[in-house]
Amino acid sequence: MLKKLNWDTDFFKQPVFSVRLTATTDCDQLTNEISLIKTQHPGAILYLTCNATEKTSSIEHFIKQINAKSYGSRVDYSQQLLSHPHEDANPCIALTTPTSEAIQVAIGSSRHSRFRLDPRLEPHADALYERWILNGFEAAKDGRGKVLAVKVDEHVGGKLRLSWDKDNTEAKIELVAVQPQFGRRGIGRTLVTQAISIAQLQGCSAISVVTQGE
């Protein structure tokens, strides 16, 4: 049942696994698998997921059942896109070079991240967010995404990483960051609105975003 995540394992220097809980999950079998892993790797990390219609209470119950500790949560949102994008004027620009300021803005967005809550992962948080935004610039270079920004007084007030699959069917907002001193100005909304328009122009039929926390 458990799936080992090789990239995460290599990056965090700890065994990382994932499993999706459903109504048909054999919890006894899963508990046995987890117990075996905890015996071999006491610091192992597990990502638990479930469908929203099955409620997060099922995850909370299972965490208690296996005597584990939760270090935060995330929610994946997805929506269908219109076939024709809006033509609203937008002050976003596309960044092409990973400047030190652009990287620091991305790292700064991790202040609300669950990766800051788990002491096993916190030492890697800066490097993780830097890697994510650098991946965004690489995807943009290959024509598979965009790194958008809103400038405020010549500074990057906020930025967003957008990518889409090779078939141009689904787009993902993979990182949204607004500098605290530029908050409450609608920068996040501006970035997301532009990302949706770009995804529509690419022909994508859906777009999704992952939150930190509920």
QUIJO-V124517 format. One record per run of one state. SS is the DSSP state (a for helix, b for strand, c for the rest). FROM is the first residue (numbers start at 0). LEN is the number of residues. If there is no record, write none. Layout:
ss | from | len
SS | FROM | LEN
SS | FROM | LEN
This chain:
ss | from | len
c | 0 | 2
b | 2 | 2
c | 4 | 1
a | 5 | 7
c | 12 | 3
b | 15 | 6
c | 21 | 5
a | 26 | 14
c | 40 | 4
b | 44 | 6
c | 50 | 1
a | 51 | 3
c | 54 | 2
a | 56 | 9
c | 65 | 10
b | 75 | 5
c | 80 | 12
b | 92 | 2
c | 94 | 5
a | 99 | 13
c | 112 | 1
a | 113 | 3
c | 116 | 5
a | 121 | 20
c | 141 | 3
b | 144 | 8
c | 152 | 2
b | 154 | 10
c | 164 | 5
b | 169 | 9
c | 178 | 1
a | 179 | 3
c | 182 | 4
a | 186 | 15
c | 201 | 4
b | 205 | 5
c | 210 | 4
